């Protein structure tokens, strides 16, 4: 169907303030469209006389720059439900902004609100999830099924949204971080150190300067900022430097393992201990844990100081 450029509206479930247009992508698309003349990949629906695009927001932005508002383009127009509009938006977001905590949280927020207002849709996805038991709760399992997303991603997004609602975290600070994983770590660190909301933006800026987003690195940034850094001791030989590197590597590995174990514990609580006990990997996991516990016991017997 031929439609004037000025008559095309964004997906009504896509908050353009929280889904910023990527200028680099705009320039790349503009070069491609001007060279080839190919600008397809926009899909729209018509609602009450208004044409709303389901996806292709960057291409629409390019067309607005290279065409006149009254110029017409020929695009497919289909009957699309609100459910499909949200699901298409979610898929487009993952293609364009797959690591952005801001976009992830906005998508989850919109999906949760929609499911709360459309309980039949929520019940439909609840039936598909083995993790949903008892009373209907619009939580990570149902939202993940609805969006066709990883459940862990939705779980941490809901956690962040809850912290923002309770004003435990500075919204601008956490959304200034580059990835979902770094935002998860930031949430843990501010809880652990009880970092006041008014200091979190400055803290996030310092983390970005270091370009190190692991929990240990964030701990170090906070501690160094708050306390006088002790004078470095001269190393007696290269083995001490090797020991320092080994300790740092082990801390980072344990930091990553902690995230995985947190998810394992949550899933066991939801599925029941039997699901773990019947798993071959579960038995191997326990053997690994036992081996690590023995090594930790050996470390404790060395009379190491806890700082």
C-alpha positions as CSV (number, residue, x, y, z in Angstrom):
1,X,0.0,0.0,0.0
2,X,1.3,3.5,-0.9
3,X,1.5,5.7,2.2
4,X,2.8,9.2,2.7
5,X,6.0,9.4,4.8
6,X,4.4,11.9,7.2
7,X,1.5,9.5,7.9
8,X,3.7,6.7,9.3
9,X,3.8,6.5,13.1
10,X,6.0,4.5,15.4
11,X,4.9,1.3,17.1
12,X,2.6,2.6,19.9
13,X,4.3,0.4,22.4
14,X,7.7,1.7,21.6
15,X,8.7,4.7,23.8
16,X,11.0,6.6,21.5
17,X,12.7,8.4,24.5
18,X,13.7,5.0,25.9
19,X,14.6,3.5,22.4
20,X,17.0,6.1,21.1
21,X,17.7,6.2,17.4
22,X,21.3,5.0,16.6
23,X,22.8,7.7,14.5
24,X,25.6,5.4,13.2
25,X,23.0,3.0,12.0
26,X,21.1,5.9,10.4
27,X,24.2,7.0,8.4
28,X,24.9,3.4,7.3
29,X,21.3,2.9,6.2
30,X,21.3,6.2,4.4
31,X,24.4,5.4,2.4
32,X,22.9,2.0,1.5
33,X,19.5,3.3,0.5
34,X,21.0,6.2,-1.6
35,X,23.3,3.8,-3.4
36,X,20.9,0.9,-4.0
37,X,17.5,2.6,-3.7
38,X,16.4,-0.4,-1.6
39,X,14.7,0.6,1.6
40,X,12.3,-2.3,2.2
41,X,11.8,-3.9,5.6
42,X,9.1,-1.8,7.1
43,X,5.8,-3.4,8.2
44,X,2.7,-1.4,9.3
45,X,-0.8,-1.9,10.5
46,X,-3.8,0.5,10.2
47,X,-5.7,1.4,13.3
48,X,-8.5,4.0,13.3
49,X,-7.1,5.5,10.1
50,X,-3.5,5.7,11.5
51,X,-0.6,3.7,10.1
52,X,1.6,2.3,12.8
53,X,4.8,0.6,11.9
54,X,5.6,-2.6,13.7
55,X,9.3,-2.6,12.9
56,X,11.7,-0.6,10.7
57,X,12.0,2.6,12.8
58,X,15.6,3.3,11.7
59,X,14.6,3.0,8.0
60,X,11.6,5.3,8.6
61,X,14.0,7.9,10.1
62,X,16.2,7.7,7.0
63,X,13.2,8.1,4.7
64,X,12.2,11.2,6.7
65,X,15.6,12.6,6.0
66,X,15.9,11.8,2.3
67,X,12.3,12.2,1.1
68,X,9.7,14.9,1.4
69,X,6.9,14.4,4.0
70,X,4.3,14.1,1.2
71,X,6.3,11.5,-0.8
72,X,4.7,8.1,-0.9
73,X,6.3,4.7,-0.2
74,X,4.9,1.3,-0.9
75,X,5.0,-0.9,2.2
76,X,3.1,-4.0,3.4
77,X,0.1,-3.3,5.7
78,X,-1.2,-6.2,7.7
79,X,-3.7,-6.9,10.5
80,X,-1.5,-7.1,13.6
81,X,-2.7,-7.5,17.1
82,X,-1.4,-5.6,20.1
83,X,0.3,-8.8,21.2
84,X,2.1,-9.1,17.9
85,X,3.1,-5.4,18.0
86,X,4.8,-5.9,21.4
87,X,6.5,-9.2,20.4
88,X,7.8,-7.7,17.1
89,X,9.1,-4.7,19.1
90,X,10.9,-7.0,21.5
91,X,12.5,-8.9,18.7
92,X,13.6,-5.7,16.9
93,X,15.0,-4.4,20.2
94,X,17.1,-7.5,20.7
95,X,18.4,-7.1,17.2
96,X,19.4,-3.5,17.6
97,X,19.9,-3.0,21.4
98,X,20.5,-6.5,22.7
99,X,22.8,-5.4,25.5
100,X,21.1,-2.2,26.6
101,X,19.6,-2.4,30.1
102,X,17.5,0.6,29.4
103,X,15.8,-1.0,26.4
104,X,15.5,-4.4,28.1
105,X,13.8,-2.8,31.1
106,X,11.4,-0.7,29.0
107,X,10.4,-3.8,27.0
108,X,9.8,-5.8,30.1
109,X,7.9,-3.0,31.7
110,X,5.6,-2.6,28.7
111,X,5.0,-6.4,28.5
112,X,4.2,-6.7,32.2
113,X,1.7,-3.8,32.0
114,X,0.1,-5.3,28.9
115,X,-0.3,-8.8,30.5
116,X,-1.7,-7.3,33.7
117,X,-4.4,-5.5,31.5
118,X,-5.0,-8.7,29.4
119,X,-5.1,-11.6,31.8
120,X,-6.4,-14.0,29.2
121,X,-3.2,-13.5,27.3
122,X,-1.2,-14.0,30.5
123,X,-3.1,-17.2,31.3
124,X,-2.3,-18.5,27.8
125,X,1.5,-18.1,28.4
126,X,1.2,-19.4,32.0
127,X,-0.1,-22.7,30.6
128,X,3.0,-23.0,28.4
129,X,5.5,-22.6,31.3
130,X,6.3,-25.5,33.7
131,X,7.6,-22.9,36.2
132,X,4.2,-21.2,36.7
133,X,2.3,-22.9,39.6
134,X,-0.6,-21.8,41.8
135,X,-2.1,-18.3,41.5
136,X,-1.4,-16.3,38.4
137,X,1.5,-13.9,39.0
138,X,2.8,-11.8,36.1
139,X,6.5,-12.6,36.8
140,X,9.6,-13.5,34.9
141,X,8.3,-16.9,33.7
142,X,5.2,-15.6,32.0
143,X,6.8,-12.4,30.6
144,X,9.7,-14.5,29.2
145,X,7.3,-16.8,27.4
146,X,5.3,-13.8,26.1
147,X,8.4,-12.1,24.7
148,X,10.2,-15.3,23.8
149,X,13.2,-14.1,25.8
150,X,15.6,-15.7,28.1
151,X,14.0,-16.0,31.6
152,X,17.1,-14.9,33.4
153,X,17.2,-11.6,31.4
154,X,13.6,-10.9,32.5
155,X,14.3,-11.9,36.1
156,X,17.1,-9.3,36.5
157,X,15.1,-6.7,34.6
158,X,12.2,-7.0,37.0
159,X,14.7,-6.8,39.9
160,X,16.1,-3.5,38.5
161,X,12.6,-2.1,37.8
162,X,11.7,-2.9,41.4
163,X,14.8,-1.1,42.8
164,X,14.1,1.9,40.6
165,X,10.5,2.0,41.9
166,X,11.7,1.8,45.5
167,X,14.3,4.5,44.7
168,X,17.1,2.2,45.8
169,X,19.0,2.9,42.5
170,X,19.6,6.0,40.5
171,X,17.9,5.4,37.1
172,X,20.3,7.5,35.1
173,X,23.3,5.8,36.7
174,X,22.3,2.2,35.9
175,X,21.1,3.0,32.4
176,X,24.3,4.7,31.6
177,X,26.1,1.3,31.8
178,X,26.7,-0.4,28.5
179,X,25.4,-3.9,29.0
180,X,22.7,-5.9,30.8
181,X,25.4,-7.8,32.7
182,X,27.2,-4.7,33.9
183,X,23.8,-3.3,35.1
184,X,23.2,-6.5,37.1
185,X,26.6,-6.3,38.7
186,X,26.1,-2.6,39.5
187,X,22.8,-3.5,41.3
188,X,24.6,-6.0,43.5
189,X,27.5,-3.7,44.3
190,X,25.3,-0.8,45.4
191,X,23.3,-3.2,47.6
192,X,26.4,-4.7,49.1
193,X,28.1,-1.4,49.9
194,X,24.8,0.4,50.6
195,X,25.9,3.2,48.2
196,X,23.6,6.2,48.6
197,X,21.4,7.1,45.6
198,X,22.9,10.5,45.3
199,X,26.4,9.0,44.8
200,X,25.6,6.4,42.3
201,X,25.8,8.4,39.1
202,X,29.3,9.6,40.0
203,X,30.2,6.0,40.9
204,X,28.9,4.7,37.5
205,X,30.9,7.4,35.7
206,X,34.1,6.2,37.4
207,X,33.3,2.6,36.5
208,X,33.0,3.6,32.8
209,X,36.3,5.3,33.0
210,X,38.0,2.1,34.0
211,X,36.1,0.1,31.3
212,X,36.1,-2.8,33.8
213,X,32.6,-4.0,34.6
214,X,33.2,-7.1,36.8
215,X,32.1,-7.1,40.4
216,X,35.6,-7.1,41.8
217,X,36.5,-4.2,39.6
218,X,33.5,-2.2,40.8
219,X,34.3,-3.1,44.4
220,X,37.8,-1.8,43.9
221,X,36.5,1.5,42.4
222,X,34.2,2.1,45.4
223,X,36.8,1.2,48.0
224,X,39.6,3.2,46.4
225,X,37.2,6.2,46.2
226,X,36.2,6.0,49.8
227,X,39.4,4.9,51.5
228,X,43.0,5.8,51.3
229,X,44.7,3.4,49.0
230,X,47.5,1.6,50.9
231,X,51.1,2.1,49.7
232,X,52.1,-0.7,47.4
233,X,54.7,-3.0,48.8
234,X,57.8,-3.9,46.8
235,X,57.7,-7.5,45.6
236,X,60.4,-9.7,46.8
237,X,60.4,-11.8,43.7
238,X,58.3,-12.6,40.6
239,X,56.4,-15.3,42.4
240,X,54.5,-12.7,44.4
241,X,53.4,-10.9,41.3
242,X,52.3,-14.3,39.9
243,X,50.3,-14.9,43.1
244,X,48.6,-11.5,42.7
245,X,47.6,-12.3,39.2
246,X,46.3,-15.8,40.2
247,X,44.2,-14.3,43.0
248,X,42.7,-11.7,40.7
249,X,41.9,-14.3,38.0
250,X,40.3,-16.5,40.7
251,X,38.2,-13.6,42.0
252,X,36.9,-12.9,38.5
253,X,36.0,-16.6,37.9
254,X,34.3,-16.9,41.2
255,X,32.4,-13.7,40.6
256,X,31.0,-15.1,37.3
257,X,30.2,-18.4,39.0
258,X,28.3,-16.6,41.7
259,X,25.8,-15.3,39.1
260,X,25.3,-18.8,37.7
261,X,24.8,-20.3,41.1
262,X,22.3,-17.6,42.0
263,X,20.2,-18.6,38.9
264,X,20.6,-22.3,39.8
265,X,19.3,-21.8,43.3
266,X,16.3,-19.8,42.0
267,X,15.4,-22.4,39.4
268,X,15.7,-25.2,42.0
269,X,13.3,-23.3,44.3
270,X,10.8,-23.0,41.4
271,X,11.1,-26.5,40.0
272,X,11.8,-28.4,43.2
273,X,14.9,-30.3,44.5
274,X,13.9,-33.5,42.6
275,X,14.6,-31.8,39.3
276,X,18.2,-31.2,40.4
277,X,18.6,-34.7,42.0
278,X,17.5,-36.4,38.8
279,X,20.0,-34.4,36.7
280,X,23.3,-35.9,35.6
281,X,24.8,-32.5,35.6
282,X,23.5,-32.0,39.2
283,X,25.6,-34.8,40.5
284,X,28.7,-33.6,38.7
285,X,28.0,-30.1,40.1
286,X,27.9,-31.4,43.7
287,X,31.3,-33.1,43.1
288,X,32.8,-29.9,41.9
289,X,31.3,-28.0,44.9
290,X,32.8,-30.6,47.3
291,X,36.2,-30.2,45.6
292,X,36.1,-26.4,45.9
293,X,35.0,-26.6,49.6
294,X,38.1,-28.7,50.3
295,X,40.3,-26.2,48.6
296,X,38.7,-23.4,50.6
297,X,39.3,-25.3,53.8
298,X,43.0,-25.6,52.8
299,X,43.1,-21.8,52.3
300,X,41.5,-21.2,55.7
301,X,44.1,-23.5,57.4
302,X,46.8,-21.2,56.1
303,X,45.7,-18.5,58.6
304,X,45.0,-15.9,55.9
305,X,43.8,-12.5,57.1
306,X,40.3,-11.4,55.9
307,X,40.4,-7.8,54.9
